[in-house]
Amino acid sequence: MSSASAPSPRNSPARVLSASLIGTTIEFFDFYIYATAAVIVFPKLFFPGGDPSAAVLQSLATFAIAFFARPIGAALFGHFGDRIGRKATLVAALMLMGISTVAIGLLPTYASVGVLAPLLLALCRLGQGLGLGGEWGGAVLLATENAPEGKRAWYGMFPQLGAPIGFICATGSFLILSNVLTDAQFFSFGWRIPFIASAVLVFLGLYIRLSLHETPDFAKTVARNERVKVPFLTVMTGHKRPLFLGTFAALATFVLFYLMTVFCLSWGTTALGFSRNELLPIQMVGVVFFGLAIPFSAKLADRYGRRRTLLWTTLLICLFGFLFQPLFGAGHAGAVLAFQIIGFGLMGMTYGPLGTALAELFPTSVRYTGASLTFNLGGIIGASLAPYIATKLATDYGLASVGYYMTIAGVITALALLAIREEPEEPEAIRPAVA
């Protein structure tokens, strides 16, 4: 039998879902240990110590660098993902993210090398952003392009589960180290351990992904000679409307998540007087509800549609903004726990169907680039400066203004979702491939 007539190798569902899940778990673990360290560690070790508030803001600024790098990573890795294939591109994205994260754990501090320390930190953060920009879209396509009929959102939520799992692992590692080590030990070497230890997870992820076959959808695109020369230009010229609407459809998701994590950790451990050992466990309980809501929302999305599920959740996020001051601002553990459970539960409801919804906006030939750009542009607008803006708002106008900021983001997202056409039951853009 000739190679042209031979059937394409198929990936088993277990292999597909484990590869998409473990990859994003590793990516988000790497990403979140930086987010935690940006609040707890980096202001003290990588920036001048004269003004603690200024050091926190400078540290959060390096946190934002990755979000501006992510669309560049989306365009770069998306090009190769749409031209060469999903598998090889996912491996390269994971390697870049992993190397950048391990390097952070080896960096000298400001006390050792002065201004070079924050510059090296920013460079590594740039590498993290480039890698994650290429990782997310490929992981979602690996799942959805192998999905059986009627289960696209269910398959597409497995990469999304990497977010809560990665967050729990990252936060848990810092919490364990904080309890096992003294403050002096933690700031001397303990904070480096999660960054360096992530190398083990990266090798595991590479091992699983290297055993995969290419997705059937991409193989069909190659066989039909449908690949475009420059996917980025094709998306920017031929798919402007879905790119624009998809970007703002993801806005509320990003604003909500980074207010619930980075801002709440920063504000809670400073203005509200919680210690990190008090607040991190509360956040971890909230993230459990984040994880539980993701598969629930995926089931709803397969039954009632991606857009409808996202729209109703977004309206609830708008209402949740008015609870920011009464719950989080109350300053006691019970109210903050309720705040975290509700907020992270809503996060899971919007995050679960989001990957599938964005992938369905684009045809196979530019789907890696289009979905990745949409998601990461949403990250720039919704997440990159969210902790910074929220800190400024809370400082100048009080916590209620942070809630209004969240509500405004929800209104914008709802309008974008209303402008997106409801997807058909089985759009031609994503064909079922695994029985």
C-alpha positions as CSV (number, residue, x, y, z in Angstrom):
1,M,0.0,0.0,0.0
2,S,1.4,3.4,-0.9
3,S,1.8,6.1,1.7
4,A,-0.8,8.2,-0.1
5,S,-3.5,5.6,0.4
6,A,-2.4,4.5,3.9
7,P,-4.7,5.6,6.7
8,S,-3.3,8.4,9.0
9,P,-2.1,7.1,12.4
10,R,-4.7,7.9,15.1
11,N,-4.0,9.0,18.6
12,S,-5.9,7.2,21.4
13,P,-8.2,9.4,23.4
14,A,-6.2,8.7,26.6
15,R,-2.9,9.8,24.9
16,V,-4.5,12.9,23.4
17,L,-6.1,14.1,26.6
18,S,-3.1,13.3,28.8
19,A,-0.7,15.1,26.4
20,S,-2.9,18.2,26.2
21,L,-3.4,18.2,30.0
22,I,0.1,17.6,31.2
23,G,1.5,20.2,28.8
24,T,-0.7,23.0,30.0
25,T,-0.3,21.9,33.6
26,I,3.5,22.3,33.2
27,E,3.1,25.6,31.4
28,F,0.8,27.1,33.9
29,F,2.8,25.7,36.9
30,D,5.8,27.6,35.5
31,F,3.7,30.7,34.8
32,Y,2.1,30.8,38.3
33,I,5.3,30.2,40.3
34,Y,6.5,33.4,38.7
35,A,3.2,35.2,39.5
36,T,3.5,34.1,43.2
37,A,7.2,35.0,43.3
38,A,6.4,38.4,41.7
39,V,4.4,39.3,44.8
40,I,6.3,37.6,47.6
41,V,10.0,37.3,46.5
42,F,11.0,39.5,43.6
43,P,10.2,42.9,45.1
44,K,12.7,42.2,47.9
45,L,15.4,40.4,45.9
46,F,15.5,41.9,42.4
47,F,14.7,45.6,42.8
48,P,16.1,48.4,44.9
49,G,14.8,48.3,48.5
50,G,14.2,52.0,49.1
51,D,10.4,52.1,48.4
52,P,8.6,48.7,49.0
53,S,5.5,49.9,47.1
54,A,7.6,50.9,44.1
55,A,9.4,47.6,44.2
56,V,6.0,45.7,44.1
57,L,4.9,47.8,41.1
58,Q,8.2,47.2,39.3
59,S,7.9,43.5,39.9
60,L,4.3,43.4,38.6
61,A,5.6,45.3,35.5
62,T,8.0,42.3,34.8
63,F,5.0,40.1,35.3
64,A,3.2,42.0,32.5
65,I,6.1,41.5,30.0
66,A,5.0,37.9,29.3
67,F,1.6,39.0,28.2
68,F,3.0,41.3,25.6
69,A,5.4,38.5,24.5
70,R,2.6,36.0,24.2
71,P,1.1,37.3,20.9
72,I,4.6,37.3,19.4
73,G,4.9,33.6,20.6
74,A,1.4,32.9,19.2
75,A,2.4,34.3,15.7
76,L,5.8,32.6,15.8
77,F,4.7,29.2,17.0
78,G,1.3,29.5,15.2
79,H,3.2,29.9,11.9
80,F,5.0,26.6,12.4
81,G,2.0,24.9,13.9
82,D,-0.1,25.7,10.8
83,R,2.8,25.0,8.4
84,I,4.7,22.1,9.9
85,G,2.3,20.6,12.4
86,R,0.9,20.7,15.9
87,K,3.2,18.1,17.4
88,A,6.7,19.5,16.7
89,T,5.5,23.0,17.5
90,L,4.1,22.0,20.9
91,V,7.4,20.3,21.8
92,A,9.4,23.5,20.9
93,A,7.0,25.7,22.9
94,L,7.3,23.5,26.0
95,M,11.1,23.5,25.8
96,L,11.3,27.3,25.6
97,M,9.0,27.8,28.5
98,G,10.9,25.2,30.6
99,I,14.4,26.6,29.9
100,S,13.2,30.1,30.8
101,T,11.7,29.0,34.0
102,V,14.7,27.0,35.2
103,A,16.9,29.9,34.4
104,I,14.9,32.2,36.7
105,G,15.8,29.8,39.6
106,L,19.5,30.3,38.8
107,L,19.5,34.1,38.5
108,P,21.7,36.4,40.7
109,T,19.9,38.9,42.8
110,Y,20.1,42.7,42.9
111,A,22.5,42.6,45.9
112,S,24.9,40.5,43.7
113,V,24.8,42.2,40.3
114,G,22.7,45.3,40.7
115,V,20.5,46.5,37.8
116,L,21.5,43.5,35.7
117,A,19.4,41.3,38.0
118,P,16.0,42.8,37.0
119,L,17.1,42.9,33.4
120,L,17.9,39.2,33.4
121,L,14.6,38.5,35.2
122,A,12.7,40.4,32.5
123,L,14.5,38.4,29.7
124,C,13.5,35.1,31.3
125,R,10.0,36.4,31.7
126,L,10.0,37.2,28.0
127,G,10.9,33.6,27.2
128,Q,8.1,32.3,29.4
129,G,5.6,34.5,27.6
130,L,6.8,33.4,24.1
131,G,6.6,29.8,25.1
132,L,3.1,30.0,26.6
133,G,2.0,32.0,23.6
134,G,2.7,29.0,21.5
135,E,1.7,26.3,24.0
136,W,-2.0,27.1,24.7
137,G,-3.3,27.1,21.1
138,G,-1.5,23.9,20.2
139,A,-2.8,22.1,23.3
140,V,-6.4,23.1,22.6
141,L,-6.1,22.0,19.0
142,L,-4.5,18.7,19.9
143,A,-7.7,18.0,22.0
144,T,-10.4,19.5,19.8
145,E,-9.0,18.2,16.5
146,N,-9.1,14.7,17.9
147,A,-12.6,15.1,19.5
148,P,-15.5,12.7,18.6
149,E,-18.9,14.0,17.6
150,G,-20.7,16.0,20.3
151,K,-17.7,16.2,22.7
152,R,-15.6,19.0,21.3
153,A,-16.0,21.2,24.4
154,W,-15.4,18.2,26.7
155,Y,-12.1,17.4,25.0
156,G,-11.3,21.1,24.7
157,M,-11.6,21.6,28.5
158,F,-8.7,19.1,29.3
159,P,-6.0,21.7,28.4
160,Q,-8.0,24.2,30.5
161,L,-7.7,21.9,33.5
162,G,-4.0,22.5,33.4
163,A,-4.6,26.0,34.8
164,P,-6.1,25.0,38.2
165,I,-3.8,22.0,38.5
166,G,-0.8,24.1,37.7
167,F,-1.9,26.8,40.1
168,I,-2.4,24.3,43.0
169,C,1.0,22.8,42.4
170,A,2.7,26.2,42.2
171,T,0.9,27.7,45.2
172,G,1.3,24.4,47.2
173,S,5.0,24.3,46.6
174,F,5.5,27.9,47.9
175,L,3.2,27.1,50.9
176,I,5.2,24.0,51.8
177,L,8.5,25.8,51.5
178,S,7.2,28.7,53.6
179,N,6.3,26.3,56.4
180,V,9.3,24.1,56.2
181,L,11.9,26.8,55.9
182,T,12.6,29.9,57.9
183,D,12.1,33.3,56.2
184,A,15.8,33.7,55.9
185,Q,16.2,30.3,54.2
186,F,13.2,30.9,52.0
187,F,14.5,34.2,50.6
188,S,18.1,32.8,50.4
189,F,17.4,29.7,48.4
190,G,14.0,28.2,49.0
191,W,12.1,30.3,46.4
192,R,14.4,28.9,43.7
193,I,13.4,25.3,44.3
194,P,10.1,25.3,42.4
195,F,11.7,27.0,39.4
196,I,14.5,24.5,39.1
197,A,12.4,21.5,40.0
198,S,10.1,22.3,37.0
199,A,12.8,20.7,34.8
200,V,11.5,17.3,35.9
201,L,8.0,18.1,34.7
202,V,9.2,19.5,31.4
203,F,11.1,16.2,30.6
204,L,7.9,14.3,31.5
205,G,5.8,16.5,29.2
206,L,8.3,16.1,26.3
207,Y,8.3,12.3,26.7
208,I,4.5,12.2,26.4
209,R,4.3,14.6,23.5
210,L,7.0,13.0,21.4
211,S,4.9,9.8,21.3
212,L,2.0,11.5,19.6
213,H,0.9,11.4,15.9
214,E,-0.1,14.5,14.1
215,T,-3.8,15.5,14.4
216,P,-6.1,14.1,11.7
217,D,-7.4,17.6,10.8
218,F,-3.9,18.9,10.1
219,A,-3.1,15.7,8.1
220,K,-6.1,16.4,5.9
221,T,-5.1,20.0,5.4
222,V,-1.7,18.8,4.2
223,A,-3.2,16.2,1.9
224,R,-5.5,18.8,0.3
225,N,-2.7,21.3,-0.1
226,E,-4.7,23.9,1.9
227,R,-1.8,25.3,4.0
228,V,-1.2,29.0,3.6
229,K,2.3,30.5,3.2
230,V,2.0,33.1,6.0
231,P,-0.8,32.2,8.5
232,F,-0.3,35.4,10.5
233,L,-1.0,37.6,7.4
234,T,-4.0,35.4,6.4
235,V,-5.5,35.8,9.9
236,M,-4.9,39.6,10.0
237,T,-6.3,40.2,6.5
238,G,-9.0,37.5,6.1
239,H,-10.2,36.8,9.6
240,K,-10.2,40.3,11.3
241,R,-13.7,40.0,12.6
242,P,-13.3,36.7,14.5
243,L,-9.9,37.9,15.7
244,F,-11.4,41.1,17.1
245,L,-14.5,39.5,18.6
246,G,-12.7,36.5,20.0
247,T,-10.1,38.8,21.7
248,F,-12.8,40.7,23.6
249,A,-14.8,37.5,24.3
250,A,-11.8,36.4,26.4
251,L,-11.4,39.8,28.2
252,A,-13.5,39.1,31.3
253,T,-11.9,35.7,31.8
254,F,-8.4,37.2,32.0
255,V,-9.5,40.2,34.2
256,L,-11.3,37.9,36.6
257,F,-8.5,35.4,37.0
258,Y,-5.6,37.8,37.5
259,L,-7.7,39.9,40.0
260,M,-8.5,36.7,41.9
261,T,-4.9,35.6,42.0
262,V,-2.1,38.1,41.7
263,F,-4.0,41.2,42.9
264,C,-5.8,39.5,45.8
265,L,-2.6,37.9,47.0
266,S,-0.7,41.2,46.8
267,W,-3.5,43.3,48.4
268,G,-4.4,40.7,50.9
269,T,-0.9,40.3,52.3
270,T,-0.4,44.1,52.5
271,A,-3.4,46.2,52.9
272,L,-5.6,43.6,54.5
273,G,-3.0,42.2,56.8
274,F,-3.1,38.5,55.9
275,S,0.1,36.5,56.0
276,R,1.0,34.5,52.9
277,N,0.5,31.3,54.9
278,E,-3.1,32.4,55.7
279,L,-4.1,33.6,52.3
280,L,-2.5,30.9,50.0
281,P,-4.6,28.1,51.5
282,I,-7.7,30.2,51.0
283,Q,-6.8,30.7,47.4
284,M,-6.1,27.0,46.9
285,V,-9.6,26.1,48.2
286,G,-11.0,28.6,45.6
287,V,-8.9,27.0,42.8
288,V,-10.4,23.6,43.7
289,F,-13.8,25.1,42.7
290,F,-12.2,26.5,39.6
291,G,-11.2,23.0,38.6
292,L,-14.5,21.5,39.4
293,A,-16.4,24.1,37.4
294,I,-14.4,23.5,34.2
295,P,-15.8,20.0,33.3
296,F,-19.3,21.1,34.4
297,S,-19.2,24.1,32.1
298,A,-17.8,21.9,29.2
299,K,-20.9,19.6,29.6
300,L,-23.2,22.6,29.4
301,A,-21.3,23.9,26.4
302,D,-21.6,20.6,24.5
303,R,-25.3,20.5,25.3
304,Y,-26.4,24.2,24.9
305,G,-23.6,25.8,22.9
306,R,-20.3,27.5,23.7
307,R,-21.5,31.0,23.2
308,R,-24.6,30.7,25.3
309,T,-22.7,29.1,28.2
310,L,-20.0,31.8,28.1
311,L,-22.6,34.6,27.8
312,W,-24.6,33.6,30.9
313,T,-21.4,33.1,32.9
314,T,-20.2,36.6,31.8
315,L,-23.4,38.2,33.1
316,L,-22.8,36.6,36.5
317,I,-19.2,37.9,36.4
318,C,-20.7,41.4,35.9
319,L,-22.8,41.0,39.1
320,F,-19.9,39.5,41.0
321,G,-18.0,42.7,40.6
322,F,-20.4,44.4,43.0
323,L,-19.3,41.8,45.7
324,F,-15.6,42.8,45.6
325,Q,-15.8,45.3,48.4
326,P,-18.4,43.6,50.7
327,L,-16.6,40.2,50.6
328,F,-12.9,40.7,49.9
329,G,-12.9,44.1,51.6
330,A,-14.4,42.6,54.8
331,G,-10.9,41.5,55.8
332,H,-11.8,38.3,57.6
333,A,-11.1,34.7,56.5
334,G,-14.7,33.6,56.1
335,A,-15.7,36.4,53.8
336,V,-12.5,36.1,51.8
337,L,-13.0,32.3,51.4
338,A,-16.6,32.9,50.1
339,F,-15.2,35.5,47.7
340,Q,-12.6,33.1,46.4
341,I,-15.0,30.2,45.9
342,I,-17.5,32.3,44.0
343,G,-14.9,34.1,41.9
344,F,-13.0,30.9,41.0
345,G,-16.2,29.0,40.4
346,L,-17.2,31.6,37.8
347,M,-13.7,31.5,36.4
348,G,-14.1,27.8,35.8
349,M,-17.4,28.3,34.1
350,T,-16.0,30.7,31.6
351,Y,-12.6,29.0,31.1
352,G,-13.9,25.6,30.4
353,P,-15.6,26.3,27.0
354,L,-13.3,29.2,26.0
355,G,-10.6,27.1,24.2
356,T,-13.2,25.3,22.1
357,A,-15.1,28.5,21.3
358,L,-12.0,30.3,20.1
359,A,-10.8,27.4,18.0
360,E,-14.1,27.2,16.3
361,L,-13.7,30.8,15.0
362,F,-11.0,29.8,12.5
363,P,-10.5,27.2,9.7
364,T,-7.9,24.4,10.1
365,S,-5.3,26.1,7.8
366,V,-4.9,29.1,10.2
367,R,-6.5,27.7,13.4
368,Y,-3.3,27.4,15.4
369,T,-2.3,31.0,14.6
370,G,-5.8,32.4,14.9
371,A,-6.8,30.8,18.2
372,S,-3.4,31.5,19.8
373,L,-3.5,35.2,18.7
374,T,-7.1,35.6,19.9
375,F,-6.4,34.1,23.3
376,N,-3.1,36.0,23.9
377,L,-4.4,39.3,22.7
378,G,-7.1,38.9,25.2
379,G,-4.4,38.3,27.7
380,I,-2.7,41.6,26.9
381,I,-5.8,43.6,27.2
382,G,-7.4,41.7,30.1
383,A,-4.5,40.4,32.2
384,S,-1.2,42.0,31.6
385,L,-1.9,45.2,33.5
386,A,-4.9,44.0,35.5
387,P,-2.9,43.6,38.8
388,Y,-1.3,47.0,38.3
389,I,-4.5,48.8,37.4
390,A,-6.4,47.1,40.3
391,T,-3.6,48.1,42.7
392,K,-3.8,51.7,41.5
393,L,-7.6,51.8,41.7
394,A,-7.7,50.2,45.1
395,T,-5.1,52.6,46.5
396,D,-6.7,55.8,45.0
397,Y,-10.4,54.9,45.1
398,G,-11.0,51.9,47.3
399,L,-11.7,48.2,46.6
400,A,-15.2,48.9,45.2
401,S,-13.6,50.5,42.1
402,V,-11.8,47.2,41.4
403,G,-15.1,45.5,41.3
404,Y,-16.4,48.1,38.9
405,Y,-13.4,47.4,36.7
406,M,-14.3,43.8,36.7
407,T,-17.9,44.6,35.8
408,I,-17.0,46.8,32.9
409,A,-14.8,44.1,31.5
410,G,-17.7,41.7,31.7
411,V,-20.0,44.1,29.8
412,I,-17.5,44.4,27.0
413,T,-17.1,40.6,26.8
414,A,-20.9,40.1,26.8
415,L,-21.2,42.5,23.8
416,A,-18.5,40.6,21.9
417,L,-20.2,37.3,22.6
418,L,-23.5,38.6,21.3
419,A,-21.8,39.6,18.1
420,I,-20.4,36.2,17.5
421,R,-22.5,33.8,15.5
422,E,-23.6,30.7,17.4
423,E,-21.6,27.7,16.2
424,P,-23.4,25.0,14.3
425,E,-23.7,21.5,15.9
426,E,-20.8,20.2,13.9
427,P,-19.0,22.9,12.0
428,E,-16.9,21.9,9.0
429,A,-13.9,23.7,10.5
430,I,-13.4,21.0,13.2
431,R,-14.2,17.4,12.0
432,P,-14.5,14.6,14.5
433,A,-11.5,12.3,14.3
434,V,-11.4,9.9,17.2
435,A,-14.2,7.3,17.7
